[in-house]
Amino acid sequence: MPLIIPNQLPAAETLQSENIFTMERGRASTLEIRPLKIVIVNLMPTKIATETQLARVLSNTPLQVEMTLVTMGSHESTHISQEHMNSFYKTIDEIKDQYFDGMMLTGAPVEKLPYEQVDYWKELSEIFEFAKTNVYSSMFICWGAQAALYYHYGIDKHIMDHKVFGVFEHKVLRPHNPLVRGFDEYFYAPHSRHTEVPIADIHACKDLTVLAESEEAGLFLAMAEGGRKIFVMGHPEYDRVTLDGEYKRDLAKGLPIEIPKNYYKDDDPNNKPLLTWRAHANNLYTNWLNYYVYQSTPYDLYGTPDFREL
């Protein structure tokens, strides 16, 4: 089934060149199928790249998915044209009366700031509250996962003495959980961050279930409330060249940066990056959409006014 995207979204051309089935909203509205409504809160400065990455993984299922893009009204995006933002993005005020089957909330390059010093923290807190009542299952990614763990459970992040940067091995801890169904016992996923939420703090929280972790990179995947909240500490949505772009960007700026681990063949940045995480990434998003969204959310979203009652 296709991914339903806003008309004229730049990601459409990229996805179609990859033979990914997409459909504009105008055509989708003529079909008698209720697509899964997924809201994507995109906090990344690289808006179009992130849109494309998430659209790619959402399209890899037999389910019809309609995505709505949301940005922070209290923060000005400076790496993208205002025309793009006005054309494709909404704010929480514009969707506050709507209901969604799922939400994805991305990372953001603000990880070294205390949460309360992030200029859109108040608005992000409103989104966390909105998700309690208007979204059935939420997936929080990287800094988005850190922020959600802090907001909901009071677990703070810590700045590390080195950047966790590269592709790391992880171990599945609960192989019978549907979210990791089909995973190998060990799998790889990218990380790119200067902070961590200590894995011991996660294990100590009785409300959280850790599904996968790494000896080097720490937490990768956890969940709460039977799948109402999913925390992904890495970046399985990244494409082959994302870490390469980050590495070369920091080099060009003269910033201290190590070669991303387990990424280039022979650890040589002149070689093409190895893509070793795509299959498990697709599996993760497919499992989330299938087991924690499609098979759990009510058909009539507006007939269920408060998801906390489910």
C-alpha positions as CSV (number, residue, x, y, z in Angstrom):
1,M,0.0,0.0,0.0
2,P,1.2,3.5,-0.6
3,L,2.5,6.2,1.6
4,I,0.2,9.3,1.4
5,I,2.2,12.5,1.3
6,P,1.4,16.2,1.0
7,N,1.0,17.3,-2.6
8,Q,4.3,18.5,-4.1
9,L,6.5,17.4,-1.1
10,P,10.1,17.4,-2.3
11,A,10.7,13.9,-0.8
12,A,8.2,12.5,-3.4
13,E,10.7,12.7,-6.3
14,T,13.4,10.9,-4.3
15,L,11.1,8.2,-3.1
16,Q,9.7,7.6,-6.6
17,S,13.2,7.3,-8.0
18,E,13.7,4.5,-5.4
19,N,10.6,2.7,-6.7
20,I,8.7,3.5,-3.5
21,F,4.9,3.7,-3.9
22,T,3.6,7.1,-2.9
23,M,0.3,8.8,-3.4
24,E,-0.7,12.4,-3.1
25,R,-3.6,13.2,-0.8
26,G,-5.9,14.2,-3.7
27,R,-5.9,10.8,-5.2
28,A,-5.9,9.0,-1.8
29,S,-9.1,10.8,-0.8
30,T,-11.0,9.0,-3.6
31,L,-10.2,5.5,-2.1
32,E,-12.6,4.0,0.5
33,I,-9.7,3.1,2.9
34,R,-8.9,4.7,6.2
35,P,-5.1,5.2,6.2
36,L,-3.2,5.2,9.4
37,K,-2.7,8.8,10.4
38,I,0.9,9.5,11.5
39,V,2.0,12.9,12.7
40,I,5.8,13.6,12.4
41,V,7.2,16.3,14.7
42,N,10.3,17.2,12.8
43,L,12.8,19.0,15.0
44,M,15.8,18.4,12.7
45,P,17.3,21.4,10.9
46,T,17.7,19.2,7.8
47,K,14.0,19.1,7.2
48,I,13.8,17.7,3.7
49,A,16.4,14.9,4.4
50,T,14.6,13.9,7.6
51,E,11.2,14.0,5.8
52,T,12.6,11.7,3.2
53,Q,14.2,9.2,5.6
54,L,11.0,8.8,7.7
55,A,8.8,8.7,4.6
56,R,11.0,5.9,3.3
57,V,10.7,3.7,6.4
58,L,7.0,4.4,6.7
59,S,6.4,3.3,3.1
60,N,7.9,-0.2,3.6
61,T,4.7,-1.9,4.9
62,P,1.4,-3.2,3.3
63,L,-0.4,-0.5,5.3
64,Q,-1.6,2.8,3.9
65,V,-0.1,5.6,5.9
66,E,-0.9,9.3,5.8
67,M,1.7,11.6,7.3
68,T,1.2,15.1,8.7
69,L,4.3,17.2,9.3
70,V,4.5,19.4,12.4
71,T,7.1,22.0,13.4
72,M,7.6,24.3,16.4
73,G,5.7,27.5,16.0
74,S,7.9,29.1,18.7
75,H,11.1,28.4,16.8
76,E,12.3,29.7,13.5
77,S,13.8,27.1,11.1
78,T,16.8,28.8,9.4
79,H,18.0,25.9,7.3
80,I,14.9,25.7,5.1
81,S,12.9,28.1,3.2
82,Q,9.8,29.7,4.8
83,E,7.9,28.7,1.7
84,H,8.6,25.0,2.4
85,M,7.5,25.4,6.0
86,N,4.3,27.2,5.1
87,S,3.5,24.7,2.4
88,F,4.0,21.5,4.3
89,Y,4.1,22.1,8.0
90,K,1.6,22.7,10.7
91,T,1.9,23.7,14.4
92,I,0.5,22.1,17.4
93,D,-2.2,24.8,17.6
94,E,-3.4,23.8,14.1
95,I,-3.7,20.0,14.9
96,K,-4.7,20.1,18.6
97,D,-8.3,19.0,17.9
98,Q,-7.2,16.1,15.7
99,Y,-6.5,12.5,16.6
100,F,-3.7,10.3,15.2
101,D,-2.9,6.7,15.2
102,G,0.8,7.3,15.7
103,M,3.4,10.1,16.3
104,M,7.1,10.2,15.5
105,L,9.2,12.9,17.2
106,T,12.7,13.3,15.9
107,G,16.0,14.3,17.4
108,A,17.4,17.9,17.5
109,P,20.9,19.4,17.7
110,V,20.2,20.9,21.2
111,E,21.4,18.0,23.3
112,K,24.0,19.9,25.3
113,L,21.4,22.4,26.6
114,P,19.3,21.7,29.7
115,Y,15.8,20.9,28.5
116,E,14.3,24.0,30.1
117,Q,16.7,26.2,28.1
118,V,15.6,24.9,24.7
119,D,13.6,27.8,23.3
120,Y,10.7,25.6,22.3
121,W,10.5,23.4,25.4
122,K,7.1,24.8,26.5
123,E,5.7,24.0,23.1
124,L,7.3,20.6,23.1
125,S,5.8,19.9,26.5
126,E,2.4,20.7,25.0
127,I,3.0,18.1,22.3
128,F,3.9,15.5,25.0
129,E,0.6,16.3,26.7
130,F,-1.3,16.3,23.4
131,A,0.1,12.8,22.6
132,K,-1.4,11.4,25.9
133,T,-4.9,12.0,24.7
134,N,-4.8,12.4,20.9
135,V,-2.2,9.8,19.8
136,Y,-2.4,6.1,20.3
137,S,1.3,5.2,20.0
138,S,4.3,7.6,20.0
139,M,7.8,6.9,18.8
140,F,10.5,9.2,20.1
141,I,13.9,9.2,18.3
142,C,17.4,10.2,19.7
143,W,17.1,13.6,21.5
144,G,13.4,13.2,21.2
145,A,13.6,10.0,23.2
146,Q,15.9,11.7,25.8
147,A,13.4,14.6,26.1
148,A,10.4,12.3,26.5
149,L,12.2,10.2,29.1
150,Y,12.9,13.4,31.0
151,Y,9.4,14.8,30.7
152,H,7.5,11.7,31.5
153,Y,9.8,9.9,34.0
154,G,12.3,12.6,35.2
155,I,15.3,10.7,33.9
156,D,18.0,13.2,32.9
157,K,20.7,13.0,30.2
158,H,24.4,13.3,30.8
159,I,27.0,14.9,28.6
160,M,29.7,12.4,27.5
161,D,33.4,12.9,27.2
162,H,33.3,11.7,23.6
163,K,30.7,11.6,20.9
164,V,28.9,8.3,20.3
165,F,29.3,8.3,16.6
166,G,29.1,5.4,14.2
167,V,27.3,2.1,13.7
168,F,27.1,-0.1,16.8
169,E,26.2,-3.7,17.7
170,H,23.1,-4.2,19.8
171,K,21.7,-7.2,21.6
172,V,18.0,-8.0,21.7
173,L,17.0,-8.5,25.4
174,R,13.4,-9.5,24.9
175,P,13.1,-11.5,21.7
176,H,9.5,-12.4,22.1
177,N,8.4,-8.7,22.2
178,P,6.5,-7.9,19.0
179,L,8.5,-4.7,18.4
180,V,11.7,-6.8,17.8
181,R,9.9,-9.7,16.1
182,G,12.1,-10.9,13.2
183,F,15.3,-9.3,14.6
184,D,18.5,-11.3,14.8
185,E,19.9,-11.7,18.3
186,Y,22.6,-9.1,17.5
187,F,22.0,-6.2,15.0
188,Y,23.6,-2.9,14.0
189,A,22.2,0.6,14.1
190,P,23.7,4.2,13.8
191,H,24.2,6.6,16.7
192,S,25.2,10.2,16.6
193,R,25.1,12.1,19.9
194,H,27.1,13.8,22.6
195,T,24.9,12.8,25.5
196,E,23.4,9.6,27.0
197,V,20.7,8.5,29.3
198,P,22.5,6.0,31.6
199,I,21.2,2.5,30.9
200,A,21.2,1.8,34.6
201,D,18.7,4.6,35.1
202,I,16.4,3.1,32.4
203,H,16.6,-0.4,33.9
204,A,15.8,1.1,37.3
205,C,12.6,2.7,36.1
206,K,9.8,0.2,36.7
207,D,7.6,1.8,34.0
208,L,10.1,1.1,31.2
209,T,11.0,-2.1,29.4
210,V,14.4,-2.3,27.7
211,L,14.2,-4.3,24.5
212,A,17.7,-3.7,23.0
213,E,21.0,-2.2,24.2
214,S,24.7,-1.9,23.2
215,E,27.8,-2.4,25.3
216,E,29.3,0.6,23.6
217,A,26.4,2.9,22.8
218,G,24.0,2.1,25.7
219,L,20.2,2.1,25.2
220,F,18.8,1.6,21.8
221,L,15.2,0.6,22.3
222,A,12.7,0.7,25.2
223,M,9.0,1.0,25.6
224,A,6.3,1.9,28.1
225,E,2.6,1.6,28.6
226,G,2.3,-1.5,26.5
227,G,3.7,0.3,23.4
228,R,2.0,3.6,23.8
229,K,5.5,5.1,24.2
230,I,8.5,3.8,22.2
231,F,12.0,5.2,22.8
232,V,14.6,4.8,20.0
233,M,18.0,6.2,21.1
234,G,19.8,5.6,17.8
235,H,19.0,6.7,14.2
236,P,17.8,3.6,12.3
237,E,16.1,6.0,9.9
238,Y,19.5,7.3,8.6
239,D,20.4,6.5,5.1
240,R,23.8,5.3,3.9
241,V,25.5,8.7,3.6
242,T,24.0,10.6,6.6
243,L,26.9,9.9,9.0
244,D,29.4,10.6,6.2
245,G,27.8,14.0,5.7
246,E,28.0,14.7,9.5
247,Y,31.6,13.6,9.7
248,K,32.7,15.8,6.7
249,R,30.7,18.7,7.9
250,D,32.5,18.7,11.3
251,L,35.8,18.3,9.6
252,A,35.2,21.3,7.4
253,K,34.3,23.3,10.5
254,G,37.5,22.3,12.2
255,L,35.6,20.6,15.0
256,P,37.0,17.6,16.9
257,I,35.4,14.5,15.3
258,E,36.5,10.9,15.1
259,I,35.9,8.6,12.2
260,P,32.4,7.0,12.7
261,K,32.9,3.5,14.0
262,N,32.1,0.4,11.9
263,Y,31.0,2.6,9.0
264,Y,33.6,2.9,6.3
265,K,35.2,-0.2,4.8
266,D,38.6,-0.5,6.5
267,D,37.8,2.6,8.5
268,D,38.8,4.7,5.4
269,P,36.6,7.7,4.8
270,N,37.6,7.6,1.1
271,N,35.6,4.3,0.8
272,K,31.9,4.1,0.3
273,P,30.0,3.8,3.6
274,L,28.7,0.3,4.5
275,L,24.9,0.0,4.9
276,T,24.5,-2.6,7.6
277,W,21.3,-1.6,9.4
278,R,18.6,-1.1,6.7
279,A,16.9,-4.5,7.1
280,H,16.5,-4.2,10.9
281,A,15.4,-0.6,10.6
282,N,12.7,-1.5,8.2
283,N,11.7,-4.3,10.5
284,L,11.4,-2.0,13.5
285,Y,9.1,0.5,11.8
286,T,7.0,-2.2,10.2
287,N,6.6,-3.9,13.6
288,W,5.6,-0.6,15.3
289,L,3.1,0.2,12.6
290,N,1.6,-3.3,12.6
291,Y,1.6,-4.4,16.2
292,Y,1.4,-1.1,18.1
293,V,-0.6,1.1,15.7
294,Y,-2.7,-0.8,13.1
295,Q,-3.7,-3.7,15.4
296,S,-4.3,-1.5,18.4
297,T,-5.8,1.8,17.4
298,P,-9.5,2.1,17.0
299,Y,-10.9,2.4,13.5
300,D,-12.9,5.5,14.4
301,L,-10.3,7.9,15.8
302,Y,-12.9,10.5,16.6
303,G,-15.2,8.0,18.4
304,T,-12.5,7.6,21.0
305,P,-12.1,11.0,22.6
306,D,-9.3,10.1,25.1
307,F,-6.7,7.4,24.4
308,R,-5.9,7.2,28.1
309,E,-9.1,5.3,28.5
310,L,-8.1,2.5,26.2
